[in-house]
Amino acid sequence: MTVVAGFAAFPSASVTWWLGGDFLAAGRTGFVGGQQNQSLRGALTRLIGSVAGAQAAWLVVALVVALAGLAAAVLLHRRGLAFAGLMACALTALLVSPISWDHHWVWIAPGLALLVDAGRRAAPPPWPSPCAVATAHADTRSGSVAWYALAVGVWVIFAAWPNFWSVKAGLLQGGLIGYAPASAWAHGDNPAYAEYHWHGLELLAGNLELLAGVALFAAALTAAFRRGPVGVRDRGEESSAS
């Protein structure tokens, strides 16, 4: 529907974008393998060492991730978790997009709210529980802590990346986990670009936002595909429906 609306509102620009092939030319905005591109294509380009050489692998991976992510979004929505489904869609788009500059990951802001809310919902009830359900409450409490810990970890990574890890930050004389040099304002493709020569902790530091996104994607898939009681719905939507 958005594509149709685009053609209706901006027919000339839409023809240029969709029919002229601009949407396929990811490199027109800069070096696809640049550090600031925290998408699967960006990471694969950096690992393989070539923009063109990574395209086939990215298409396969992107297709699998897109199908899994959209399926998870549908399942979450059908369970009454509409906002979680929306976040699953946003995360899927960030992963499969040819270019996901670091500022495109602003979706992490509402995502953090979702993680905190998941921790709150997983917390045991405030009233005392019988001994028979003590173990279940302990498991629930552990799940709540896990969601909160995930939220804190995501916040630290995205709030600090990438300068927190750099030499300029002065942390541990060279970065907390290693510094990944980047090619500034690079275009096209060049074997000499710094991103092609990352190794060790540089690979972790340089791909940190994407790796955090992949971890969140795994959490979304787990939440969507786990078995649960039929008819379980979001508490807020349940209460409003009643």
SVG drawing of the C-alpha trace seen along z (x, -y; Angstrom):
<svg xmlns="http://www.w3.org/2000/svg" viewBox="-16 -14 63 42">
<polyline fill="none" stroke="black" stroke-width="0.4" points="0.0,0.0 2.8,-2.4 4.3,-1.8 1.0,-2.5 0.6,-5.7 4.1,-6.7 3.2,-6.3 0.1,-8.3 1.8,-11.1 5.1,-11.2 4.8,-9.3 8.0,-10.6 10.2,-9.9 8.6,-6.5 9.3,-5.5 12.9,-6.5 13.2,-4.6 11.4,-1.4 11.6,-1.0 14.8,-2.8 16.6,-0.5 17.7,-3.0 16.4,-0.8 18.9,1.9 21.9,-0.5 22.7,-0.4 26.2,-1.9 24.9,-5.2 24.8,-6.4 28.3,-5.2 30.5,-2.2 28.1,0.8 30.7,2.4 31.3,-0.8 31.3,-0.5 28.2,-2.7 26.1,-0.1 25.0,2.2 22.9,4.5 23.5,8.1 24.7,7.0 27.1,4.7 28.6,7.4 28.7,10.0 30.5,7.4 33.1,6.8 33.6,10.5 33.7,11.6 35.8,8.6 33.8,7.5 30.6,5.6 29.7,7.6 31.0,10.9 28.7,10.6 25.5,9.9 24.4,13.5 25.1,14.6 23.2,11.6 20.1,12.3 19.9,15.9 20.3,14.8 18.0,11.9 15.2,14.0 15.4,16.5 15.5,13.8 12.7,11.9 10.4,15.0 11.2,15.9 10.8,12.4 7.5,11.7 6.2,15.1 7.2,14.2 5.5,10.8 2.2,12.5 2.4,15.0 3.0,12.3 0.1,10.2 -2.2,13.2 -1.4,13.8 -2.5,10.2 1.1,8.8 0.5,6.2 3.4,3.9 5.8,6.8 4.8,7.8 5.5,4.3 8.9,4.4 9.6,7.7 8.8,6.2 11.1,3.2 13.9,5.4 13.5,7.7 13.7,4.6 16.8,3.4 18.5,6.7 17.6,7.4 17.9,3.8 20.9,3.3 21.8,0.2 21.0,-0.3 23.0,-3.2 23.5,-3.3 20.9,-6.1 18.3,-3.9 18.5,-1.7 16.5,-4.4 13.8,-1.6 15.8,-0.4 14.2,-3.1 10.7,-1.7 12.3,1.8 13.8,1.0 10.4,0.1 9.2,3.5 12.0,5.4 11.3,3.5 7.6,4.3 8.4,8.0 10.5,8.0 7.6,6.5 5.1,9.0 7.4,11.9 7.8,10.8 5.9,12.9 2.8,11.4 3.4,9.2 1.3,11.3 2.8,14.4 2.6,17.6 1.9,21.1 4.8,23.5 3.4,25.6 4.1,22.8 7.4,21.5 9.5,23.1 7.3,21.7 7.7,18.2 11.5,18.7 11.5,19.5 9.3,16.5 11.6,14.2 14.6,15.5 12.8,14.8 12.1,11.2 15.7,10.6 16.8,12.0 14.5,9.5 15.8,6.6 19.4,7.7 18.8,7.8 17.4,4.3 20.4,3.0 22.8,4.7 21.1,3.4 21.0,-0.1 24.8,-0.1 25.7,1.1 23.5,-1.3 24.0,-4.3 27.8,-3.9 28.5,-2.6 30.9,-3.2 32.9,-5.9 32.8,-4.2 34.9,-1.4 37.4,-3.7 40.9,-4.7 39.5,-8.3 37.5,-7.1 40.7,-6.3 39.3,-3.1 41.9,-0.5 44.3,-2.2 42.7,-1.2 39.1,-0.6 37.1,1.6 36.8,4.5 39.0,3.3 38.7,0.6 37.6,1.1 39.0,-1.5 36.6,-2.8 36.9,-4.3 35.5,-7.8 33.2,-9.0 34.1,-6.0 32.3,-5.2 32.4,-2.4 34.7,0.5 38.4,0.7 40.3,3.7 42.3,1.2 39.2,0.1 39.9,0.6 36.7,2.6 38.1,5.4 41.1,5.8 39.4,6.2 40.5,9.1 39.9,10.4 38.1,8.0 37.8,5.5 35.2,7.8 33.2,7.8 33.5,4.0 32.8,3.1 29.7,5.3 28.4,4.7 25.1,3.1 24.2,5.8 25.2,8.6 22.9,7.0 20.2,6.9 20.7,10.6 20.4,11.5 17.2,9.5 15.9,11.2 16.6,14.6 14.7,13.5 11.8,12.4 11.7,15.7 11.8,17.6 9.0,15.5 6.9,16.0 7.4,19.7 7.4,21.0 4.5,23.1 2.0,21.6 -1.6,21.9 -4.1,21.3 -5.8,17.9 -3.0,16.3 -3.2,12.6 -1.5,9.4 -2.7,8.4 -3.4,4.8 -5.5,5.9 -7.2,8.6 -8.3,6.1 -9.5,3.6 -11.5,6.3 -13.3,7.3"/>
</svg>
